Amino acid sequence: MSQKGLEGVVAAQTSISDIDVENSRLLYAGYDVTDLVHHATFEEVFYLLHHRELPASPQLEQLTSQLTVERDLHEFTRQLMVTLASTTSPMSMLRTLVSSASAYDADGWVVSTDHAANYRKAIRLVARLPQMIAGHERLRGGKWPVEPNRKLGHAANLLYVLMGEVPSDEDARVMDQCLVMHADHTMNASTFAARVTAGTLSDIHSAMTSAIATLKGPLHGGANEQVFEMILKIGSVEAVPEDIKGRLARKEKIMGFGHRVYKREDPRATILRELARDLGTRKGDMKWFEISEKIFEVVNSEKGLFPNVDFYAAAVYHYLGIPKRLFTPIFAASRIAGWTAHVIEQLQNNRLIRPDSEYIGPAPRNYVKLGDR
Ligand SMILES: CC(C)(COP(=O)(O)OP(=O)(O)OC[C@H]1O[C@@H](n2cnc3c(N)ncnc32)[C@H](O)[C@@H]1OP(=O)(O)O)[C@@H](O)C(=O)NCCC(=O)NCCS
């Protein structure tokens, strides 16, 4: 008997993250993500996901320095970026750039089970994704990519290479909090794709390419961009009820709502709602937050559904000045921390992932010659 969508199927054991469904909590190696969002940086979380312990100061200093030193893109990537930016979407470009980055990785073609090399590759990929994402946006806008700023932390540098100016401490901290909360989420579709690829003993760049390709879809990472479109189209708090009820009557899915695992509110949505409210107040523009709140009210009363991570992320990123087409790539810039940790975990205790299928086609039959068909 097949289990459609593999719901409830346990595909791997992991010590990286866990969801406490009963209490709507997400935990990274035992630490509540809500605590981490309030106190930790993305650099600390990268270390935690890879080592299952928070770093002490010397370890954090070493990692921060590695993540800073590894920011520069190879000339090959820079040239490819110019070509791809003019012809592909940001997610398609990111997928292709990450795939191509294996060509000039300093660890080259070492065996895929070399965990130390995989960790170094993970650091390089995490360090470089912001430059790839921002490069696409700037080239599309007729501007030359900005060189990374070594004085800034990972999140602040991401905003810097995107906007071309040093962000405020408050905006940089919100970006950091978004990166922390998106960094891992158990066996989601893109993490599963990464583990399936790694399970064949393919290399970590191939596994990241699978993951990015999987995150791209609107039922996964692509939902946040569609939430933005919906808010933009609705345009006012007053227009929310009619619009949402119309969508539901047409049996359309409301993007940013529902979840395979959470039956109540996604804890990350709770944090993002607060961030959206604070940002709206600070920027003197509550409209996006208020439209989002009204959508939640109507969807919840009509369908009993709760928002997921993608819903309030749209308002938060909008307030930070991030264009809609970069919402999913920025999700990838964070989730790559978790994906790479999962790949290394898969390879440390690997068995090929090869599920079964339930055949529902024609019964066995004899070949019919071309002229007799
Ligand atoms: C996340 C999601 C893919 C989970 O899917 P799933 O576990 O396979 O759940 P299903 O799609 O089978 O939905 C179960 C029921 O809830 C309804 N439902 C789920 N999410 C819904 C949504 N966002 N809007 C309207 N109805 C929804 C389905 O129509 C279905 O109703 P039915 O039983 O009457 O047909 C799904 O909720 C969804 O498509 N959400 C919108 C996309 C999104 O926000 N993705 C980001 C996820 S973090």
The ligand as an ORCA input file, in Angstrom:
! r2SCAN-3c Opt
* xyz 0 1
  C       2.220     22.814      2.785
  C       1.291     21.886      2.018
  C       1.972     21.550      0.663
  C       1.072     20.623      2.825
  O       0.410     19.767      1.985
  P      -0.229     18.378      2.426
  O       0.261     17.938      3.750
  O      -0.034     17.471      1.269
  O      -1.754     18.756      2.624
  P      -2.853     18.724      1.482
  O      -2.399     19.543      0.320
  O      -3.203     17.296      1.224
  O      -4.030     19.474      2.216
  C      -4.941     18.852      3.139
  C      -6.282     19.604      3.076
  O      -6.094     20.955      3.531
  C      -6.347     21.868      2.469
  N      -5.263     22.854      2.456
  C      -3.985     22.634      2.849
  N      -3.277     23.766      2.674
  C      -4.139     24.676      2.174
  C      -3.980     26.004      1.786
  N      -2.800     26.611      1.879
  N      -5.041     26.662      1.313
  C      -6.236     26.063      1.221
  N      -6.455     24.797      1.572
  C      -5.406     24.097      2.039
  C      -6.283     21.041      1.195
  O      -7.060     21.605      0.157
  C      -6.828     19.734      1.665
  O      -8.233     19.847      1.783
  P      -9.181     18.635      1.322
  O      -8.813     17.492      2.229
  O     -10.534     19.193      1.510
  O      -8.815     18.371     -0.111
  C      -0.070     22.557      1.768
  O      -0.625     22.975      3.000
  C       0.039     23.720      0.800
  O       0.011     23.505     -0.427
  N       0.182     24.977      1.322
  C       0.371     26.106      0.482
  C       1.817     26.179     -0.008
  C       2.767     26.587      1.075
  O       2.504     27.519      1.829
  N       3.916     25.925      1.123
  C       4.958     26.221      2.093
  C       5.091     25.107      3.086
  S       6.203     25.537      4.393
*
